[in-house]
Amino acid sequence: MVSAFFAALTAILAKKGVSNMDSDLATAIRTAVVLLVAWTFVFTKGSISTIGEVSKRNWYFLIASGVATSLSWIFYFKALQVGEVSQVAPVDKLSLALTIILSVIFLGESLTWQTAIGALLIIAGVFVLII
């Protein structure tokens, strides 16, 4: 719930922050703040001492995830700049349904009927909200 609250707050604050400026610059500023906060947590917890234990495989996937996150944020901020947050945010949440599908395909996770119905309801809900 706390994560969902901050995700919702992020959309509202981002919509206000991206107005009247280049959306790519807005993304870069936001990313710098995220970077600062994340490294503050790493140093505060003392996790930096375990950086040498990160495997090459972990590095590859984390770098790929970072690229995907960057592209997601770039397109999200551009969409926020030109669209209504009440329509952009739900479309962005289609990522949940896509994650379920991709987890079955690439991670071999099982797809229960409850999960499938939930994903379909999310997709249907997004279409209802954007119509």
MARKOLKOL-261396 format. One record per residue: residue number from 0; x negated, y, z of N, C-alpha, C, O in turn. Coordinates in steps of 0.1 Angstrom, whole numbers, plus 5000, padded with zeros to 4 digits. Each point is the difference from the previous one (the first is absolute). Layout:
BEGIN
<r num="NUM" n_px="X" n_py="Y" n_pz="Z" ca_px="X" ca_py="Y" ca_pz="Z" c_px="X" c_py="Y" c_pz="Z" o_px="X" o_py="Y" o_pz="Z"/>
...
END
This chain:
BEGIN
<r num="0" n_px="4992" n_py="4988" n_pz="5000" ca_px="5008" ca_py="5012" ca_pz="5000" c_px="4991" c_py="5013" c_pz="5000" o_px="5004" o_py="5009" o_pz="4993"/>
<r num="1" n_px="4986" n_py="4991" n_pz="5014" ca_px="4991" ca_py="5011" ca_pz="5001" c_px="4994" c_py="5003" c_pz="4986" o_px="4999" o_py="5011" o_pz="4996"/>
<r num="2" n_px="4997" n_py="4978" n_pz="4998" ca_px="4994" ca_py="5002" ca_pz="4986" c_px="5010" c_py="5005" c_pz="4990" o_px="4997" o_py="5009" o_pz="4993"/>
<r num="3" n_px="5016" n_py="4986" n_pz="5008" ca_px="5010" ca_py="5005" ca_pz="4991" c_px="5003" c_py="5015" c_pz="5003" o_px="5003" o_py="5007" o_pz="4991"/>
<r num="4" n_px="4997" n_py="4997" n_pz="5022" ca_px="5003" ca_py="5014" ca_pz="5003" c_px="4989" c_py="5009" c_pz="4994" o_px="5003" o_py="5010" o_pz="4994"/>
<r num="5" n_px="4984" n_py="4986" n_pz="5007" ca_px="4989" ca_py="5008" ca_pz="4995" c_px="5001" c_py="5000" c_pz="4984" o_px="4996" o_py="5010" o_pz="4994"/>
<r num="6" n_px="5008" n_py="4978" n_pz="5000" ca_px="5001" ca_py="5000" ca_pz="4986" c_px="5011" c_py="5010" c_pz="4995" o_px="4998" o_py="5007" o_pz="4990"/>
<r num="7" n_px="5013" n_py="4993" n_pz="5017" ca_px="5010" ca_py="5010" ca_pz="4997" c_px="4996" c_py="5014" c_pz="5002" o_px="5002" o_py="5009" o_pz="4991"/>
<r num="8" n_px="4991" n_py="4994" n_pz="5020" ca_px="4995" ca_py="5013" ca_pz="5002" c_px="4990" c_py="5004" c_pz="4989" o_px="4999" o_py="5011" o_pz="4996"/>
<r num="9" n_px="4993" n_py="4979" n_pz="5000" ca_px="4990" ca_py="5003" ca_pz="4990" c_px="5006" c_py="5005" c_pz="4987" o_px="4996" o_py="5009" o_pz="4994"/>
<r num="10" n_px="5016" n_py="4985" n_pz="5002" ca_px="5007" ca_py="5004" ca_pz="4988" c_px="5004" c_py="5014" c_pz="5001" o_px="4999" o_py="5008" o_pz="4991"/>
<r num="11" n_px="5007" n_py="4996" n_pz="5020" ca_px="5005" ca_py="5013" ca_pz="5003" c_px="4989" c_py="5010" c_pz="5000" o_px="5001" o_py="5011" o_pz="4993"/>
<r num="12" n_px="4988" n_py="4987" n_pz="5014" ca_px="4989" ca_py="5009" ca_pz="5001" c_px="4993" c_py="5001" c_pz="4987" o_px="4996" o_py="5011" o_pz="4996"/>
<r num="13" n_px="5003" n_py="4978" n_pz="4996" ca_px="4993" ca_py="5000" ca_pz="4987" c_px="5008" c_py="5009" c_pz="4990" o_px="4994" o_py="5007" o_pz="4993"/>
<r num="14" n_px="5019" n_py="4991" n_pz="5008" ca_px="5009" ca_py="5008" ca_pz="4991" c_px="4997" c_py="5015" c_pz="5002" o_px="4999" o_py="5008" o_pz="4991"/>
<r num="15" n_px="5001" n_py="4996" n_pz="5022" ca_px="4997" ca_py="5014" ca_pz="5003" c_px="4986" c_py="5004" c_pz="4996" o_px="4998" o_py="5011" o_pz="4995"/>
<r num="16" n_px="4993" n_py="4980" n_pz="5007" ca_px="4985" ca_py="5004" ca_pz="4998" c_px="4997" c_py="5000" c_pz="4985" o_px="4990" o_py="5007" o_pz="4997"/>
<r num="17" n_px="5017" n_py="4986" n_pz="4995" ca_px="4996" ca_py="5000" ca_pz="4986" c_px="5007" c_py="5011" c_pz="4991" o_px="4996" o_py="5001" o_pz="4989"/>
<r num="18" n_px="5012" n_py="5006" n_pz="5018" ca_px="5007" ca_py="5011" ca_pz="4992" c_px="4990" c_py="5011" c_pz="4996" o_px="4992" o_py="5004" o_pz="5008"/>
<r num="19" n_px="5010" n_py="5001" n_pz="4980" ca_px="4992" ca_py="5011" ca_pz="4995" c_px="4985" c_py="4997" c_pz="5000" o_px="4992" o_py="5010" o_pz="5001"/>
<r num="20" n_px="5004" n_py="4978" n_pz="4996" ca_px="4986" ca_py="4997" ca_pz="4999" c_px="4998" c_py="4988" c_pz="4991" o_px="5010" o_py="4992" o_pz="4998"/>
<r num="21" n_px="4978" n_py="5005" n_pz="4998" ca_px="4997" ca_py="4989" ca_pz="4992" c_px="5001" c_py="4987" c_pz="5008" o_px="4995" o_py="4999" o_pz="5011"/>
<r num="22" n_px="5013" n_py="4991" n_pz="4984" ca_px="5003" ca_py="4988" ca_pz="5008" c_px="4987" c_py="4992" c_pz="5002" o_px="4999" o_py="4993" o_pz="5011"/>
<r num="23" n_px="4992" n_py="5007" n_pz="4980" ca_px="4988" ca_py="4992" ca_pz="5002" c_px="4991" c_py="5006" c_pz="5011" o_px="4994" o_py="4993" o_pz="5008"/>
<r num="24" n_px="5006" n_py="5020" n_pz="4993" ca_px="4992" ca_py="5007" ca_pz="5010" c_px="5007" c_py="4997" c_pz="5014" o_px="4993" o_py="4998" o_pz="5010"/>
<r num="25" n_px="5020" n_py="5002" n_pz="4990" ca_px="5008" ca_py="4997" ca_pz="5012" c_px="4996" c_py="4986" c_pz="5005" o_px="4998" o_py="4997" o_pz="5012"/>
<r num="26" n_px="5002" n_py="4993" n_pz="4978" ca_px="4996" ca_py="4986" ca_pz="5003" c_px="4986" c_py="5000" c_pz="5006" o_px="4998" o_py="4992" o_pz="5010"/>
<r num="27" n_px="4993" n_py="5015" n_pz="4984" ca_px="4986" ca_py="5000" ca_pz="5005" c_px="4999" c_py="5005" c_pz="5014" o_px="4993" o_py="4995" o_pz="5009"/>
<r num="28" n_px="5014" n_py="5016" n_pz="4994" ca_px="5000" ca_py="5006" ca_pz="5014" c_px="5006" c_py="4990" c_pz="5010" o_px="4994" o_py="4998" o_pz="5010"/>
<r num="29" n_px="5017" n_py="4996" n_pz="4986" ca_px="5006" ca_py="4990" ca_pz="5009" c_px="4991" c_py="4988" c_pz="5002" o_px="4999" o_py="4995" o_pz="5012"/>
<r num="30" n_px="4994" n_py="5001" n_pz="4978" ca_px="4991" ca_py="4988" ca_pz="5001" c_px="4988" c_py="5004" c_pz="5009" o_px="4996" o_py="4991" o_pz="5008"/>
<r num="31" n_px="4999" n_py="5021" n_pz="4991" ca_px="4990" ca_py="5004" ca_pz="5009" c_px="5004" c_py="4999" c_pz="5015" o_px="4992" o_py="4996" o_pz="5009"/>
<r num="32" n_px="5020" n_py="5008" n_pz="4993" ca_px="5005" ca_py="5000" ca_pz="5014" c_px="5002" c_py="4985" c_pz="5005" o_px="4996" o_py="4997" o_pz="5011"/>
<r num="33" n_px="5009" n_py="4995" n_pz="4980" ca_px="5002" ca_py="4985" ca_pz="5003" c_px="4986" c_py="4995" c_pz="5003" o_px="4998" o_py="4992" o_pz="5010"/>
<r num="34" n_px="4992" n_py="5011" n_pz="4982" ca_px="4986" ca_py="4995" ca_pz="5002" c_px="4995" c_py="5004" c_pz="5013" o_px="4994" o_py="4992" o_pz="5008"/>
<r num="35" n_px="5008" n_py="5021" n_pz="4996" ca_px="4995" ca_py="5005" ca_pz="5013" c_px="5007" c_py="4993" c_pz="5012" o_px="4993" o_py="4996" o_pz="5009"/>
<r num="36" n_px="5020" n_py="5002" n_pz="4990" ca_px="5007" ca_py="4994" ca_pz="5011" c_px="4996" c_py="4985" c_pz="5001" o_px="4998" o_py="4995" o_pz="5011"/>
<r num="37" n_px="5001" n_py="4998" n_pz="4977" ca_px="4996" ca_py="4986" ca_pz="5001" c_px="4986" c_py="4998" c_pz="5006" o_px="4999" o_py="4991" o_pz="5008"/>
<r num="38" n_px="4992" n_py="5017" n_pz="4988" ca_px="4986" ca_py="4998" ca_pz="5005" c_px="4999" c_py="5005" c_pz="5015" o_px="4992" o_py="4994" o_pz="5007"/>
<r num="39" n_px="5017" n_py="5015" n_pz="4997" ca_px="5001" ca_py="5003" ca_pz="5014" c_px="5004" c_py="4988" c_pz="5008" o_px="4994" o_py="4998" o_pz="5011"/>
<r num="40" n_px="5016" n_py="4995" n_pz="4984" ca_px="5004" ca_py="4988" ca_pz="5007" c_px="4989" c_py="4989" c_pz="5001" o_px="4997" o_py="4994" o_pz="5010"/>
<r num="41" n_px="4996" n_py="5005" n_pz="4978" ca_px="4989" ca_py="4990" ca_pz="5000" c_px="4989" c_py="5003" c_pz="5010" o_px="4995" o_py="4991" o_pz="5007"/>
<r num="42" n_px="5001" n_py="5022" n_pz="4993" ca_px="4989" ca_py="5004" ca_pz="5010" c_px="5005" c_py="5000" c_pz="5014" o_px="4993" o_py="4996" o_pz="5009"/>
<r num="43" n_px="5019" n_py="5008" n_pz="4993" ca_px="5006" ca_py="5000" ca_pz="5014" c_px="5001" c_py="4986" c_pz="5006" o_px="4997" o_py="4998" o_pz="5011"/>
<r num="44" n_px="5007" n_py="4992" n_pz="4981" ca_px="5001" ca_py="4986" ca_pz="5004" c_px="4987" c_py="4993" c_pz="5000" o_px="4999" o_py="4989" o_pz="5006"/>
<r num="45" n_px="4991" n_py="5016" n_pz="4988" ca_px="4987" ca_py="4994" ca_pz="4999" c_px="5000" c_py="4989" c_pz="4989" o_px="4990" o_py="4992" o_pz="5000"/>
<r num="46" n_px="5019" n_py="5008" n_pz="4991" ca_px="5001" ca_py="4990" ca_pz="4989" c_px="4989" c_py="5002" c_pz="4990" o_px="4997" o_py="4990" o_pz="4993"/>
<r num="47" n_px="4996" n_py="5021" n_pz="5007" ca_px="4989" ca_py="5003" ca_pz="4990" c_px="4989" c_py="4989" c_pz="5002" o_px="4993" o_py="4998" o_pz="4990"/>
<r num="48" n_px="5005" n_py="4997" n_pz="5022" ca_px="4990" ca_py="4990" ca_pz="5002" c_px="5002" c_py="4987" c_pz="4992" o_px="4990" o_py="4993" o_pz="4999"/>
<r num="49" n_px="5022" n_py="5005" n_pz="4997" ca_px="5003" ca_py="4987" ca_pz="4992" c_px="5000" c_py="5002" c_pz="4985" o_px="5003" o_py="4991" o_pz="4993"/>
<r num="50" n_px="4993" n_py="5021" n_pz="5002" ca_px="5000" ca_py="5002" ca_pz="4986" c_px="4991" c_py="4991" c_pz="4992" o_px="5003" o_py="4996" o_pz="4989"/>
<r num="51" n_px="4986" n_py="5000" n_pz="5017" ca_px="4991" ca_py="4990" ca_pz="4994" c_px="5006" c_py="4986" c_pz="4998" o_px="4995" o_py="4993" o_pz="4992"/>
<r num="52" n_px="5016" n_py="5004" n_pz="5015" ca_px="5006" ca_py="4987" ca_pz="4999" c_px="5010" c_py="4999" c_pz="4989" o_px="5006" o_py="4990" o_pz="4997"/>
<r num="53" n_px="4997" n_py="5022" n_pz="4996" ca_px="5010" ca_py="5000" ca_pz="4989" c_px="4994" c_py="4992" c_pz="4988" o_px="4989" o_py="5004" o_pz="4995"/>
<r num="54" n_px="5018" n_py="4986" n_pz="5001" ca_px="4995" ca_py="4992" ca_pz="4988" c_px="5001" c_py="5007" c_pz="4987" o_px="5008" o_py="5010" o_pz="4999"/>
<r num="55" n_px="4985" n_py="4986" n_pz="4991" ca_px="5001" ca_py="5005" ca_pz="4987" c_px="5014" c_py="4999" c_pz="4995" o_px="5006" o_py="5009" o_pz="4993"/>
<r num="56" n_px="5000" n_py="4980" n_pz="5009" ca_px="5014" ca_py="4997" ca_pz="4996" c_px="5010" c_py="5011" c_pz="5006" o_px="5008" o_py="5005" o_pz="4993"/>
<r num="57" n_px="4990" n_py="4997" n_pz="5020" ca_px="5008" ca_py="5011" ca_pz="5007" c_px="4998" c_py="5013" c_pz="4993" o_px="5009" o_py="5008" o_pz="4998"/>
<r num="58" n_px="4978" n_py="4996" n_pz="5000" ca_px="4997" ca_py="5012" ca_pz="4993" c_px="5007" c_py="5002" c_pz="4987" o_px="5007" o_py="5010" o_pz="4997"/>
<r num="59" n_px="4993" n_py="4979" n_pz="4995" ca_px="5006" ca_py="5001" ca_pz="4986" c_px="5015" c_py="5002" c_pz="5002" o_px="5005" o_py="5009" o_pz="4993"/>
<r num="60" n_px="5002" n_py="4984" n_pz="5015" ca_px="5014" ca_py="5001" ca_pz="5002" c_px="5004" c_py="5014" c_pz="5006" o_px="5010" o_py="5006" o_pz="4997"/>
<r num="61" n_px="4982" n_py="4998" n_pz="5013" ca_px="5003" ca_py="5013" ca_pz="5006" c_px="4997" c_py="5012" c_pz="4990" o_px="5008" o_py="5010" o_pz="5000"/>
<r num="62" n_px="4982" n_py="4989" n_pz="4992" ca_px="4998" ca_py="5010" ca_pz="4990" c_px="5011" c_py="5000" c_pz="4989" o_px="5005" o_py="5010" o_pz="4997"/>
<r num="63" n_px="4999" n_py="4978" n_pz="4999" ca_px="5012" ca_py="4999" ca_pz="4991" c_px="5012" c_py="5006" c_pz="5006" o_px="5008" o_py="5007" o_pz="4993"/>
<r num="64" n_px="4995" n_py="4990" n_pz="5020" ca_px="5011" ca_py="5005" ca_pz="5007" c_px="4999" c_py="5015" c_pz="5001" o_px="5011" o_py="5007" o_pz="4999"/>
<r num="65" n_px="4978" n_py="4998" n_pz="5003" ca_px="4998" ca_py="5015" ca_pz="5001" c_px="5003" c_py="5007" c_pz="4987" o_px="5006" o_py="5010" o_pz="4999"/>
<r num="66" n_px="4990" n_py="4983" n_pz="4990" ca_px="5003" ca_py="5006" ca_pz="4986" c_px="5015" c_py="5000" c_pz="4998" o_px="5006" o_py="5009" o_pz="4995"/>
<r num="67" n_px="5000" n_py="4979" n_pz="5009" ca_px="5015" ca_py="4999" ca_pz="4998" c_px="5007" c_py="5011" c_pz="5009" o_px="5010" o_py="5006" o_pz="4995"/>
<r num="68" n_px="4985" n_py="4996" n_pz="5017" ca_px="5006" ca_py="5010" ca_pz="5009" c_px="4999" c_py="5014" c_pz="4994" o_px="5009" o_py="5008" o_pz="5000"/>
<r num="69" n_px="4979" n_py="4995" n_pz="4995" ca_px="4997" ca_py="5013" ca_pz="4994" c_px="5010" c_py="5002" c_pz="4988" o_px="5006" o_py="5011" o_pz="4999"/>
<r num="70" n_px="4995" n_py="4980" n_pz="4992" ca_px="5009" ca_py="5001" ca_pz="4989" c_px="5015" c_py="5002" c_pz="5005" o_px="5007" o_py="5008" o_pz="4994"/>
<r num="71" n_px="4996" n_py="4984" n_pz="5016" ca_px="5014" ca_py="5001" ca_pz="5005" c_px="5002" c_py="5014" c_pz="5006" o_px="5011" o_py="5006" o_pz="4997"/>
<r num="72" n_px="4980" n_py="5000" n_pz="5010" ca_px="5002" ca_py="5013" ca_pz="5006" c_px="5000" c_py="5011" c_pz="4989" o_px="5008" o_py="5009" o_pz="5001"/>
<r num="73" n_px="4983" n_py="4989" n_pz="4989" ca_px="5000" ca_py="5010" ca_pz="4989" c_px="5014" c_py="5001" c_pz="4993" o_px="5005" o_py="5011" o_pz="4998"/>
<r num="74" n_px="5000" n_py="4977" n_pz="4999" ca_px="5013" ca_py="5000" ca_pz="4993" c_px="5011" c_py="5004" c_pz="5009" o_px="5010" o_py="5007" o_pz="4996"/>
<r num="75" n_px="4989" n_py="4990" n_pz="5017" ca_px="5010" ca_py="5003" ca_pz="5010" c_px="5001" c_py="5015" c_pz="5002" o_px="5011" o_py="5006" o_pz="5000"/>
<r num="76" n_px="4977" n_py="5001" n_pz="5001" ca_px="5000" ca_py="5014" ca_pz="5002" c_px="5005" c_py="5008" c_pz="4988" o_px="5007" o_py="5010" o_pz="5001"/>
<r num="77" n_px="4990" n_py="4985" n_pz="4987" ca_px="5005" ca_py="5006" ca_pz="4988" c_px="5015" c_py="4999" c_pz="4999" o_px="5007" o_py="5009" o_pz="4997"/>
<r num="78" n_px="4998" n_py="4979" n_pz="5007" ca_px="5015" ca_py="4998" ca_pz="5000" c_px="5007" c_py="5009" c_pz="5011" o_px="5010" o_py="5005" o_pz="4997"/>
<r num="79" n_px="4983" n_py="4996" n_pz="5014" ca_px="5006" ca_py="5009" ca_pz="5011" c_px="5000" c_py="5015" c_pz="4995" o_px="5009" o_py="5007" o_pz="5003"/>
<r num="80" n_px="4981" n_py="4996" n_pz="4989" ca_px="4999" ca_py="5014" ca_pz="4995" c_px="5012" c_py="5003" c_pz="4991" o_px="5005" o_py="5012" o_pz="5000"/>
<r num="81" n_px="4999" n_py="4979" n_pz="4992" ca_px="5010" ca_py="5003" ca_pz="4989" c_px="5014" c_py="4995" c_pz="5004" o_px="5010" o_py="5003" o_pz="4994"/>
<r num="82" n_px="4991" n_py="4988" n_pz="5016" ca_px="5013" ca_py="4994" ca_pz="5003" c_px="5004" c_py="5003" c_pz="5015" o_px="4993" o_py="5006" o_pz="5008"/>
<r num="83" n_px="5019" n_py="4989" n_pz="4994" ca_px="5006" ca_py="5001" ca_pz="5014" c_px="4994" c_py="4989" c_pz="5009" o_px="4999" o_py="4988" o_pz="4995"/>
<r num="84" n_px="4997" n_py="5015" n_pz="5017" ca_px="4994" ca_py="4990" ca_pz="5009" c_px="5010" c_py="4989" c_pz="5003" o_px="4996" o_py="4989" o_pz="5002"/>
<r num="85" n_px="5017" n_py="5015" n_pz="4998" ca_px="5010" ca_py="4990" ca_pz="5003" c_px="5001" c_py="4989" c_pz="4988" o_px="5007" o_py="4990" o_pz="5002"/>
<r num="86" n_px="4988" n_py="5013" n_pz="4987" ca_px="5000" ca_py="4991" ca_pz="4989" c_px="4986" c_py="4993" c_pz="4998" o_px="4999" o_py="4989" o_pz="4996"/>
<r num="87" n_px="4990" n_py="5019" n_pz="5006" ca_px="4987" ca_py="4995" ca_pz="4998" c_px="4996" c_py="4990" c_pz="5011" o_px="4995" o_py="4989" o_pz="4996"/>
<r num="88" n_px="5008" n_py="5014" n_pz="5016" ca_px="4997" ca_py="4990" ca_pz="5011" c_px="5006" c_py="4986" c_pz="4998" o_px="4993" o_py="4990" o_pz="5002"/>
<r num="89" n_px="5020" n_py="5010" n_pz="4995" ca_px="5006" ca_py="4986" ca_pz="4998" c_px="4993" c_py="4993" c_pz="4988" o_px="4998" o_py="4988" o_pz="5001"/>
<r num="90" n_px="4999" n_py="5019" n_pz="4988" ca_px="4994" ca_py="4993" ca_pz="4989" c_px="4986" c_py="4995" c_pz="5005" o_px="4996" o_py="4989" o_pz="4996"/>
<r num="91" n_px="4997" n_py="5019" n_pz="5012" ca_px="4987" ca_py="4995" ca_pz="5005" c_px="5002" c_py="4988" c_pz="5009" o_px="4991" o_py="4991" o_pz="5000"/>
<r num="92" n_px="5020" n_py="5007" n_pz="5006" ca_px="5002" ca_py="4989" ca_pz="5009" c_px="5004" c_py="4987" c_pz="4992" o_px="5001" o_py="4989" o_pz="5006"/>
<r num="93" n_px="5000" n_py="5013" n_pz="4981" ca_px="5001" ca_py="4987" ca_pz="4992" c_px="4988" c_py="4992" c_pz="5001" o_px="5000" o_py="4988" o_pz="4997"/>
<r num="94" n_px="4989" n_py="5018" n_pz="5008" ca_px="4988" ca_py="4993" ca_pz="5002" c_px="5002" c_py="4988" c_pz="5010" o_px="4993" o_py="4990" o_pz="4999"/>
<r num="95" n_px="5016" n_py="5011" n_pz="5010" ca_px="5004" ca_py="4989" ca_pz="5009" c_px="5004" c_py="4988" c_pz="4992" o_px="4996" o_py="4989" o_pz="5003"/>
<r num="96" n_px="5014" n_py="5013" n_pz="4988" ca_px="5005" ca_py="4989" ca_pz="4992" c_px="4989" c_py="4995" c_pz="4991" o_px="4998" o_py="4987" o_pz="4998"/>
<r num="97" n_px="4994" n_py="5021" n_pz="4996" ca_px="4989" ca_py="4996" ca_pz="4992" c_px="4989" c_py="4992" c_pz="5008" o_px="4994" o_py="4991" o_pz="4995"/>
<r num="98" n_px="5004" n_py="5014" n_pz="5017" ca_px="4990" ca_py="4993" ca_pz="5009" c_px="5005" c_py="4985" c_pz="5002" o_px="4992" o_py="4991" o_pz="5000"/>
<r num="99" n_px="5021" n_py="5008" n_pz="5002" ca_px="5005" ca_py="4986" ca_pz="5003" c_px="4998" c_py="4991" c_pz="4988" o_px="4995" o_py="4989" o_pz="5001"/>
<r num="100" n_px="5008" n_py="5017" n_pz="4987" ca_px="4998" ca_py="4992" ca_pz="4987" c_px="4985" c_py="4997" c_pz="4998" o_px="4996" o_py="4988" o_pz="4998"/>
<r num="101" n_px="4995" n_py="5022" n_pz="5004" ca_px="4986" ca_py="4998" ca_pz="4998" c_px="4994" c_py="4991" c_pz="5010" o_px="4990" o_py="4992" o_pz="4998"/>
<r num="102" n_px="5015" n_py="5008" n_pz="5015" ca_px="4995" ca_py="4991" ca_pz="5010" c_px="5003" c_py="4985" c_pz="4997" o_px="4992" o_py="4991" o_pz="5003"/>
<r num="103" n_px="5019" n_py="5007" n_pz="4990" ca_px="5003" ca_py="4986" ca_pz="4996" c_px="4991" c_py="4996" c_pz="4988" o_px="4995" o_py="4989" o_pz="5000"/>
<r num="104" n_px="5003" n_py="5020" n_pz="4991" ca_px="4992" ca_py="4997" ca_pz="4988" c_px="4985" c_py="4999" c_pz="5003" o_px="4994" o_py="4990" o_pz="4996"/>
<r num="105" n_px="5001" n_py="5019" n_pz="5011" ca_px="4985" ca_py="5001" ca_pz="5002" c_px="4995" c_py="4994" c_pz="5013" o_px="4989" o_py="4995" o_pz="5001"/>
<r num="106" n_px="5020" n_py="5004" n_pz="5010" ca_px="4995" ca_py="4995" ca_pz="5012" c_px="5007" c_py="4986" c_pz="5003" o_px="4996" o_py="4994" o_pz="5010"/>
<r num="107" n_px="5013" n_py="5002" n_pz="4982" ca_px="5006" ca_py="4987" ca_pz="5002" c_px="5010" c_py="5000" c_pz="5012" o_px="5003" o_py="4989" o_pz="5005"/>
<r num="108" n_px="5001" n_py="5023" n_pz="4999" ca_px="5010" ca_py="5000" ca_pz="5012" c_px="5013" c_py="4994" c_pz="4995" o_px="5004" o_py="5001" o_pz="4988"/>
<r num="109" n_px="5003" n_py="4994" n_pz="5022" ca_px="5013" ca_py="4994" ca_pz="4996" c_px="5011" c_py="5011" c_pz="4999" o_px="4999" o_py="5010" o_pz="5007"/>
<r num="110" n_px="5011" n_py="4987" n_pz="4985" ca_px="5011" ca_py="5010" ca_pz="4998" c_px="5012" c_py="4993" c_pz="5005" o_px="5006" o_py="4991" o_pz="4994"/>
<r num="111" n_px="4999" n_py="5014" n_pz="5018" ca_px="5012" ca_py="4994" ca_pz="5005" c_px="5012" c_py="5007" c_pz="4994" o_px="4999" o_py="5011" o_pz="4993"/>
<r num="112" n_px="5013" n_py="4984" n_pz="5008" ca_px="5011" ca_py="5006" ca_pz="4994" c_px="5004" c_py="5013" c_pz="5007" o_px="5005" o_py="5009" o_pz="4993"/>
<r num="113" n_px="4991" n_py="4992" n_pz="5020" ca_px="5003" ca_py="5013" ca_pz="5007" c_px="4991" c_py="5011" c_pz="4995" o_px="5004" o_py="5011" o_pz="4998"/>
<r num="114" n_px="4983" n_py="4985" n_pz="4999" ca_px="4991" ca_py="5010" ca_pz="4995" c_px="5004" c_py="5004" c_pz="4986" o_px="4999" o_py="5012" o_pz="4997"/>
<r num="115" n_px="5005" n_py="4979" n_pz="4995" ca_px="5004" ca_py="5003" ca_pz="4986" c_px="5012" c_py="5009" c_pz="5000" o_px="5001" o_py="5010" o_pz="4992"/>
<r num="116" n_px="5009" n_py="4987" n_pz="5016" ca_px="5012" ca_py="5008" ca_pz="5001" c_px="4996" c_py="5014" c_pz="5005" o_px="5005" o_py="5010" o_pz="4995"/>
<r num="117" n_px="4987" n_py="4991" n_pz="5016" ca_px="4995" ca_py="5012" ca_pz="5005" c_px="4993" c_py="5009" c_pz="4989" o_px="5003" o_py="5012" o_pz="4999"/>
<r num="118" n_px="4989" n_py="4982" n_pz="4993" ca_px="4993" ca_py="5007" ca_pz="4990" c_px="5010" c_py="5005" c_pz="4989" o_px="4999" o_py="5012" o_pz="4996"/>
<r num="119" n_px="5010" n_py="4980" n_pz="5001" ca_px="5011" ca_py="5004" ca_pz="4990" c_px="5008" c_py="5011" c_pz="5006" o_px="5004" o_py="5010" o_pz="4992"/>
<r num="120" n_px="4999" n_py="4990" n_pz="5021" ca_px="5008" ca_py="5011" ca_pz="5006" c_px="4992" c_py="5013" c_pz="5000" o_px="5005" o_py="5011" o_pz="4998"/>
<r num="121" n_px="4982" n_py="4988" n_pz="5004" ca_px="4991" ca_py="5012" ca_pz="5000" c_px="5000" c_py="5006" c_pz="4986" o_px="5002" o_py="5012" o_pz="4998"/>
<r num="122" n_px="4997" n_py="4979" n_pz="4992" ca_px="5000" ca_py="5005" ca_pz="4986" c_px="5013" c_py="5007" c_pz="4997" o_px="5001" o_py="5010" o_pz="4994"/>
<r num="123" n_px="5010" n_py="4983" n_pz="5010" ca_px="5014" ca_py="5005" ca_pz="4997" c_px="5002" c_py="5014" c_pz="5008" o_px="5005" o_py="5009" o_pz="4994"/>
<r num="124" n_px="4990" n_py="4991" n_pz="5018" ca_px="5001" ca_py="5012" ca_pz="5008" c_px="4993" c_py="5012" c_pz="4994" o_px="5005" o_py="5011" o_pz="5000"/>
<r num="125" n_px="4983" n_py="4986" n_pz="4994" ca_px="4992" ca_py="5011" ca_pz="4994" c_px="5008" c_py="5005" c_pz="4988" o_px="5001" o_py="5012" o_pz="4998"/>
<r num="126" n_px="5005" n_py="4979" n_pz="4994" ca_px="5007" ca_py="5005" ca_pz="4988" c_px="5013" c_py="5008" c_pz="5004" o_px="5003" o_py="5009" o_pz="4993"/>
<r num="127" n_px="5003" n_py="4987" n_pz="5018" ca_px="5012" ca_py="5007" ca_pz="5005" c_px="4995" c_py="5014" c_pz="5004" o_px="5007" o_py="5010" o_pz="4997"/>
<r num="128" n_px="4982" n_py="4991" n_pz="5010" ca_px="4995" ca_py="5013" ca_pz="5005" c_px="4996" c_py="5010" c_pz="4988" o_px="5001" o_py="5012" o_pz="5002"/>
<r num="129" n_px="4993" n_py="4982" n_pz="4987" ca_px="4995" ca_py="5009" ca_pz="4990" c_px="5011" c_py="5003" c_pz="4989" o_px="4998" o_py="5009" o_pz="4992"/>
<r num="130" n_px="5013" n_py="4985" n_pz="5009" ca_px="5011" ca_py="5003" ca_pz="4990" c_px="5007" c_py="5013" c_pz="5004" o_px="5009" o_py="5004" o_pz="4993"/>
END
